[in-house]
Amino acid sequence: MVTFPARVKINIFLVQRNLCIVHQPKWLTISELEKWYEAEKAEEQNAVFPKNYNYRELSRLLLRHCRDGFKDVDQLDQLIEDIWNIRVAKLRVSCQNVLKTRWQNEIPEHGGFYKISNFTQMEINYIR
């Protein structure tokens, strides 16, 4: 079985040599991204995060290398950026809340840990 990065690299390789066509995924359409954007905006105060792993990496690769098969590439790119900004802002608020309450709790010998769920690895690494 081929993992995510290898599959994408193979497909991009084939697209660059005009050996295949990449069809626009359903989640990467303006209507779907606008729904997701509105949901992210509405849930901003509730700290509820939908699971959409690798959305930013995939969209960047697809929009950069497969522009010919996609409609409204600039608008798609802007929507992905807006979703990214909202999600990173949510993560920052979560981290700030942890830092505010950390002084109230005794720190365990192992340093403790915090559960951060429903964020992509890229979002977490960005905040680090």
KASULBEL-V51537 format. One record per residue. RES is the residue in one small letter. PHI is phi in whole degrees, 0 to 359 (999 if undefined). BURIAL is + if it has 24 or more other ideal C-beta (glycine too) atoms within 12 Angstrom, else -. Layout:
[[RES | PHI | BURIAL] [RES | PHI | BURIAL]]
This chain:
[[m | 999 | -] [v | 267 | -] [t | 282 | -] [f | 307 | -] [p | 298 | -] [a | 292 | -] [r | 299 | -] [v | 294 | +] [k | 298 | -] [i | 296 | -] [n | 296 | +] [i | 296 | +] [f | 302 | -] [l | 292 | -] [v | 295 | +] [q | 297 | -] [r | 260 | -] [n | 55 | -] [l | 258 | -] [c | 205 | -] [i | 238 | -] [v | 261 | +] [h | 274 | -] [q | 294 | +] [p | 294 | -] [k | 298 | -] [w | 288 | +] [l | 255 | +] [t | 245 | -] [i | 299 | -] [s | 296 | -] [e | 293 | -] [l | 292 | +] [e | 295 | -] [k | 298 | -] [w | 295 | +] [y | 299 | +] [e | 296 | -] [a | 296 | -] [e | 297 | +] [k | 294 | -] [a | 292 | -] [e | 269 | -] [e | 302 | -] [q | 280 | -] [n | 275 | -] [a | 56 | +] [v | 253 | -] [f | 238 | +] [p | 289 | +] [k | 270 | -] [n | 221 | +] [y | 286 | -] [n | 66 | +] [y | 296 | +] [r | 287 | +] [e | 297 | +] [l | 297 | +] [s | 296 | +] [r | 297 | -] [l | 296 | +] [l | 294 | +] [l | 287 | +] [r | 278 | -] [h | 257 | +] [c | 235 | +] [r | 301 | -] [d | 297 | -] [g | 269 | -] [f | 246 | +] [k | 261 | -] [d | 53 | -] [v | 299 | +] [d | 296 | -] [q | 291 | -] [l | 299 | +] [d | 299 | -] [q | 293 | -] [l | 296 | +] [i | 298 | +] [e | 295 | -] [d | 296 | -] [i | 298 | +] [w | 303 | +] [n | 298 | -] [i | 295 | +] [r | 294 | +] [v | 292 | +] [a | 297 | +] [k | 298 | +] [l | 295 | +] [r | 298 | -] [v | 298 | -] [s | 300 | +] [c | 294 | -] [q | 295 | -] [n | 296 | -] [v | 297 | -] [l | 295 | -] [k | 293 | -] [t | 271 | -] [r | 296 | -] [w | 290 | -] [q | 281 | -] [n | 258 | -] [e | 286 | -] [i | 278 | -] [p | 293 | -] [e | 301 | -] [h | 279 | -] [g | 96 | -] [g | 83 | -] [f | 209 | -] [y | 234 | -] [k | 271 | -] [i | 244 | -] [s | 245 | -] [n | 64 | -] [f | 243 | +] [t | 279 | +] [q | 299 | -] [m | 295 | -] [e | 294 | +] [i | 295 | -] [n | 295 | -] [y | 297 | -] [i | 289 | -] [r | 303 | -]]
